[in-house]
Amino acid sequence: MNDNTHDHPAQPDTLPADLEEKTPQSRIETAQAATKSIAPEAIATAPLQPGWERATLEKLAYAALEEQRASRRFKMFTRLSWLVLLLVGGWLLFHRGSAGTDKSTPHTAVVEIKGEIASGGDASADNIVGAMRAAFEDDGTQAVVLLINSPGGSPVQAGIMNDEIKRLKAKYKKPIYAVVEESCASAAYYIAVGADKIFVDKASIVGSIGVLMDGFGFTGLMDKLGVERRLLTAGENKGFLDPYSPQTEKQRAYAQAMLNQIHQQFIDTVKAGRGARLKESPEIFSGLFWSGQQAVSMGLADGLGNLDYVAREVVKAEDIVDYTVRDNVAEKLAKRFGAAMGEGMIKALKVAPTLR
């Protein structure tokens, strides 16, 4: 099949006849524009108006055809380049470690704990524990740094991570430090106290040692609207914390006792982790939070410092290798658009205990 026939529409009856009235440069441009719509082999038979040279027109037609082919090749090259870039980007997201740093050489290992601490999230126990294990196992790791920027979340996930920190420290005999960026509150602090030392910025938010269970009650609004809630249960307390049913004093007391128990677990973990460094204060376990500077003076943190400072001055290994488990591009898009609306509705009504 002749490739040229696909690059050009139907041929005109004659070629333009107004070249005599144009300058030489204008004549060339006009000829080039005209021949872009004419197949090169058609030049030989097309009626020729005065002022045109058939050989020149043939050259211009072939030049226009090559220009179109070059344009197609460029578009294909661009698409392939984007594909390669995406593949390389995905590989880099999966690849742990800084470029040019061999994990067998001395380095500071970093595991990032960012965002809400929750099962299935980036800061889940599954992700963080797996990253910590990989960091401790590498021979070149001189110390592990937990880089924390989180407002808190699940006490269960935090407890799993805290327990694993203690186990890994005992097994590998390597130090672990917590470095706080913007915030290390509630469940995030629950994790941090498992570290040997905690470093903060003077303006970081630290603390919030407390537990909450939140939800909504719509019974008053339903009465005003004349809406009746028909909830059938087998078990006296099966509808406990249902937002459309009234809450009894017995149920309230039960929930409060459970929160108090989890709070005491939190307090015990903080005391065990901080030991004698913790300054006695009636408000320290009240759920309040403090600036990084206040946290140091209260014994909630050990000093001021960022990741580079800790790697350079504390660990004495300036090379930093990131062990954080990260999603690739496809997984991020799936999580973002997959079930976002349904997940948001569930979160709006959730009543599980939260360390925040």
C-alpha positions as CSV (number, residue, x, y, z in Angstrom):
1,M,0.0,0.0,0.0
2,N,1.3,3.4,-0.9
3,D,2.0,5.3,2.3
4,N,1.7,8.7,0.6
5,T,-2.0,8.3,-0.2
6,H,-2.7,8.2,3.5
7,D,-0.9,11.5,4.2
8,H,-2.8,13.7,1.8
9,P,-6.5,14.4,1.0
10,A,-7.9,14.5,-2.6
11,Q,-5.9,16.4,-5.1
12,P,-6.9,19.9,-6.3
13,D,-7.7,20.5,-10.0
14,T,-4.9,23.1,-10.5
15,L,-2.1,24.5,-8.5
16,P,-2.3,28.1,-7.2
17,A,-1.8,30.7,-9.9
18,D,-1.0,33.8,-7.9
19,L,2.8,33.2,-7.4
20,E,3.7,36.0,-9.9
21,E,2.3,38.6,-7.5
22,K,4.4,37.5,-4.5
23,T,7.9,38.0,-3.3
24,P,10.3,35.0,-3.7
25,Q,10.0,34.2,0.0
26,S,6.3,34.4,-0.1
27,R,6.2,32.2,-3.2
28,I,8.1,29.5,-1.4
29,E,5.9,29.6,1.6
30,T,2.7,29.5,-0.5
31,A,4.1,26.6,-2.5
32,Q,5.0,24.7,0.6
33,A,1.5,25.2,2.0
34,A,-0.1,24.1,-1.2
35,T,2.1,21.0,-1.7
36,K,1.3,19.7,1.9
37,S,-2.1,18.7,0.5
38,I,-0.7,17.1,-2.7
39,A,1.0,13.7,-3.0
40,P,4.5,14.1,-4.5
41,E,3.7,11.7,-7.4
42,A,0.6,13.8,-8.3
43,I,2.9,16.9,-9.0
44,A,3.9,15.3,-12.3
45,T,0.4,15.3,-13.7
46,A,-1.3,18.3,-12.0
47,P,-2.1,21.2,-14.3
48,L,0.6,23.8,-13.9
49,Q,0.0,27.5,-13.7
50,P,2.5,30.1,-14.9
51,G,5.2,30.9,-12.3
52,W,5.5,27.3,-11.1
53,E,8.5,25.0,-11.7
54,R,7.6,21.3,-11.6
55,A,10.9,20.1,-10.2
56,T,10.8,22.6,-7.4
57,L,7.2,21.7,-6.5
58,E,8.1,18.0,-6.4
59,K,10.9,18.8,-3.9
60,L,8.6,20.8,-1.8
61,A,6.0,18.1,-1.8
62,Y,8.5,15.5,-0.7
63,A,9.8,17.9,2.0
64,A,6.2,18.4,3.3
65,L,5.7,14.6,3.4
66,E,9.0,14.1,5.4
67,E,7.9,16.9,7.8
68,Q,4.7,15.0,8.5
69,R,6.5,11.8,9.1
70,A,9.0,13.5,11.4
71,S,6.1,14.9,13.3
72,R,4.6,11.5,13.8
73,R,7.9,10.1,14.9
74,F,8.3,12.9,17.4
75,K,4.9,12.2,18.9
76,M,5.7,8.5,19.2
77,F,9.1,9.3,20.8
78,T,7.4,11.6,23.3
79,R,4.8,9.0,24.3
80,L,7.6,6.4,24.8
81,S,9.6,8.8,26.9
82,W,6.6,9.4,29.2
83,L,6.1,5.6,29.5
84,V,9.8,5.1,30.4
85,L,9.6,8.0,32.9
86,L,6.5,6.4,34.6
87,L,8.3,3.0,34.8
88,V,11.4,4.5,36.2
89,G,9.4,6.6,38.7
90,G,7.5,3.5,39.9
91,W,10.8,1.6,40.3
92,L,12.2,4.4,42.4
93,L,9.2,4.5,44.6
94,F,9.6,0.8,45.3
95,H,13.4,1.0,45.6
96,R,14.5,1.7,49.2
97,G,17.6,3.7,49.8
98,S,19.3,6.8,48.6
99,A,20.9,6.9,45.2
100,G,24.6,6.0,45.4
101,T,24.4,4.5,48.9
102,D,25.2,0.9,49.4
103,K,23.2,-0.6,52.3
104,S,26.3,-2.6,53.3
105,T,28.2,0.6,54.0
106,P,27.6,2.5,57.3
107,H,24.4,4.6,57.1
108,T,21.5,6.0,59.0
109,A,18.3,4.1,58.2
110,V,15.1,6.2,58.1
111,V,11.5,5.0,58.4
112,E,8.8,7.7,57.9
113,I,5.6,7.7,59.9
114,K,3.4,10.3,58.2
115,G,-0.3,11.0,58.5
116,E,-3.0,9.2,60.3
117,I,-1.9,6.0,62.0
118,A,-4.5,3.4,60.8
119,S,-4.8,-0.1,59.4
120,G,-4.6,0.0,55.6
121,G,-3.0,3.4,55.5
122,D,0.5,4.6,54.8
123,A,1.3,4.7,58.5
124,S,-0.1,1.3,59.3
125,A,1.6,-1.2,61.6
126,D,2.1,-3.6,58.6
127,N,4.0,-1.0,56.6
128,I,6.0,0.5,59.4
129,V,7.0,-2.8,61.1
130,G,8.1,-4.3,57.7
131,A,10.2,-1.2,57.0
132,M,11.8,-1.2,60.5
133,R,12.7,-4.9,60.2
134,A,14.4,-4.3,56.9
135,A,16.3,-1.4,58.3
136,F,17.5,-3.2,61.4
137,E,18.5,-6.3,59.4
138,D,20.9,-4.5,57.0
139,D,24.5,-4.8,58.1
140,G,25.3,-1.2,57.2
141,T,22.6,0.3,59.4
142,Q,24.2,2.1,62.3
143,A,20.9,3.3,63.8
144,V,17.3,3.6,62.8
145,V,15.4,7.0,62.8
146,L,11.7,7.2,62.9
147,L,10.8,10.4,61.1
148,I,7.4,11.3,62.5
149,N,4.8,13.8,61.3
150,S,1.4,12.5,62.6
151,P,-1.5,13.7,64.6
152,G,-2.2,10.2,65.9
153,G,-4.7,7.5,65.2
154,S,-5.3,3.9,66.2
155,P,-4.0,2.8,69.7
156,V,-3.9,-0.8,68.4
157,Q,-1.6,0.0,65.4
158,A,0.6,2.2,67.7
159,G,0.8,-0.6,70.3
160,I,2.0,-3.1,67.6
161,M,4.7,-0.7,66.5
162,N,5.9,0.1,70.0
163,D,6.1,-3.6,70.9
164,E,8.1,-4.3,67.7
165,I,10.5,-1.4,68.4
166,K,11.4,-3.0,71.7
167,R,11.8,-6.4,70.1
168,L,14.1,-5.2,67.3
169,K,16.3,-3.1,69.7
170,A,16.8,-6.2,71.9
171,K,17.5,-8.5,68.9
172,Y,19.9,-6.3,66.9
173,K,21.4,-4.2,69.6
174,K,21.1,-1.1,67.4
175,P,19.8,2.3,68.6
176,I,16.6,3.8,67.4
177,Y,15.7,7.5,67.5
178,A,12.5,9.4,66.9
179,V,12.8,12.7,65.0
180,V,9.6,14.9,65.0
181,E,8.8,17.3,62.3
182,E,5.4,19.2,62.6
183,S,3.6,16.9,65.0
184,C,4.0,13.8,67.2
185,A,0.7,13.6,69.0
186,S,-1.3,10.9,70.7
187,A,-0.8,7.5,69.0
188,A,2.3,8.9,67.2
189,Y,3.8,9.8,70.6
190,Y,2.8,6.3,71.8
191,I,5.2,5.0,69.1
192,A,7.9,7.6,69.7
193,V,8.4,6.7,73.4
194,G,9.7,3.3,72.3
195,A,12.8,5.0,70.8
196,D,16.0,5.5,72.7
197,K,15.8,9.3,72.3
198,I,13.3,11.8,70.9
199,F,14.4,14.9,68.9
200,V,12.0,17.7,68.1
201,D,11.9,21.1,66.5
202,K,11.2,23.9,69.0
203,A,7.9,24.5,67.3
204,S,6.8,20.9,66.9
205,I,3.5,19.8,68.5
206,V,4.2,17.0,71.0
207,G,2.0,15.1,73.5
208,S,-1.7,14.7,73.6
209,I,-1.5,11.7,75.9
210,G,-5.2,10.8,76.0
211,V,-7.9,8.7,74.3
212,L,-11.1,9.7,72.7
213,M,-14.2,8.0,71.2
214,D,-16.3,10.2,69.0
215,G,-19.6,9.9,67.2
216,F,-22.9,11.7,66.6
217,G,-26.4,11.4,68.1
218,F,-29.4,12.3,66.0
219,T,-32.2,11.3,68.4
220,G,-33.4,14.9,69.2
221,L,-33.4,15.9,65.5
222,M,-35.3,12.7,64.6
223,D,-38.0,13.5,67.3
224,K,-38.4,17.0,65.8
225,L,-38.8,15.6,62.3
226,G,-41.1,12.8,63.4
227,V,-38.7,10.1,62.3
228,E,-38.9,6.8,64.2
229,R,-35.8,4.6,64.4
230,R,-36.7,0.9,64.1
231,L,-33.7,-1.0,65.2
232,L,-34.0,-4.7,66.0
233,T,-31.3,-6.4,68.0
234,A,-30.6,-9.7,69.7
235,G,-28.6,-8.7,72.8
236,E,-29.2,-5.9,75.2
237,N,-26.3,-3.8,74.1
238,K,-26.0,-4.8,70.4
239,G,-27.2,-1.3,69.4
240,F,-24.6,0.3,71.7
241,L,-23.3,3.6,70.2
242,D,-25.9,3.6,67.4
243,P,-26.1,7.3,66.4
244,Y,-29.9,7.0,65.9
245,S,-30.7,5.5,69.3
246,P,-30.5,7.1,72.8
247,Q,-27.5,6.3,75.0
248,T,-28.1,5.0,78.5
249,E,-26.1,5.9,81.5
250,K,-25.0,2.3,81.8
251,Q,-23.6,2.3,78.2
252,R,-21.9,5.7,78.8
253,A,-20.2,4.3,82.0
254,Y,-19.1,1.2,80.1
255,A,-17.5,3.2,77.3
256,Q,-15.8,5.5,79.8
257,A,-14.3,2.6,81.7
258,M,-12.9,1.2,78.4
259,L,-11.4,4.5,77.5
260,N,-9.9,4.9,81.0
261,Q,-8.3,1.4,80.6
262,I,-6.8,2.3,77.2
263,H,-5.6,5.6,78.6
264,Q,-3.8,3.8,81.5
265,Q,-2.1,1.5,79.0
266,F,-0.9,4.7,77.2
267,I,0.4,6.2,80.4
268,D,2.2,3.0,81.4
269,T,3.8,2.9,78.0
270,V,5.0,6.5,78.2
271,K,6.4,6.0,81.7
272,A,8.2,2.8,80.6
273,G,9.7,4.5,77.6
274,R,10.7,7.8,79.2
275,G,11.6,6.6,82.7
276,A,13.3,9.1,85.0
277,R,13.5,11.7,82.2
278,L,9.8,12.4,82.5
279,K,9.0,15.3,84.8
280,E,6.1,14.8,87.2
281,S,3.1,17.0,86.3
282,P,-0.6,16.7,86.9
283,E,-1.3,17.8,83.3
284,I,1.2,15.7,81.5
285,F,-1.3,12.8,81.0
286,S,-4.4,15.1,80.6
287,G,-4.5,15.1,76.8
288,L,-2.8,18.5,76.4
289,F,-0.1,19.0,73.9
290,W,3.0,21.2,74.0
291,S,5.5,22.8,71.7
292,G,8.8,21.0,71.1
293,Q,10.6,23.4,73.4
294,Q,8.2,22.7,76.2
295,A,8.3,19.0,75.5
296,V,12.1,19.0,76.1
297,S,11.8,20.8,79.4
298,M,9.0,18.4,80.6
299,G,11.0,15.3,79.6
300,L,8.7,14.3,76.8
301,A,11.6,14.8,74.4
302,D,15.4,14.8,74.7
303,G,16.6,17.7,72.6
304,L,16.2,19.8,69.5
305,G,17.3,18.4,66.2
306,N,16.3,17.4,62.7
307,L,17.1,14.3,60.6
308,D,20.4,15.6,59.2
309,Y,21.5,16.7,62.7
310,V,20.8,13.3,64.2
311,A,22.5,11.4,61.4
312,R,25.5,13.6,61.5
313,E,26.0,14.4,65.2
314,V,24.3,11.5,67.0
315,V,24.5,8.4,64.8
316,K,27.8,9.6,63.2
317,A,26.7,8.2,59.8
318,E,25.7,11.1,57.4
319,D,24.6,8.8,54.6
320,I,20.8,8.4,54.9
321,V,18.9,5.4,53.4
322,D,15.1,5.6,53.3
323,Y,13.4,2.3,54.1
324,T,9.8,3.6,54.1
325,V,7.3,1.4,52.2
326,R,5.8,3.6,49.5
327,D,3.0,2.9,47.0
328,N,3.8,3.1,43.3
329,V,1.9,5.4,41.0
330,A,-0.8,2.9,40.1
331,E,-1.5,2.0,43.7
332,K,-1.8,5.6,44.7
333,L,-4.4,6.3,41.9
334,A,-6.4,3.2,42.9
335,K,-6.5,4.2,46.5
336,R,-7.4,7.7,45.7
337,F,-10.3,7.0,43.4
338,G,-11.2,3.4,44.3
339,A,-13.5,3.7,47.2
340,A,-13.0,7.2,48.5
341,M,-16.6,8.2,49.0
342,G,-17.6,5.0,50.8
343,E,-14.6,5.1,53.0
344,G,-15.4,8.8,53.9
345,M,-18.9,7.9,54.9
346,I,-17.7,5.1,57.2
347,K,-15.1,7.3,58.8
348,A,-17.8,10.0,59.5
349,L,-19.7,7.6,61.7
350,K,-16.9,5.5,63.2
351,V,-16.7,5.3,67.0
352,A,-13.5,3.2,67.5
353,P,-11.2,4.5,70.2
354,T,-8.6,6.9,68.8
355,L,-5.5,8.4,70.3
356,R,-5.6,12.0,69.1
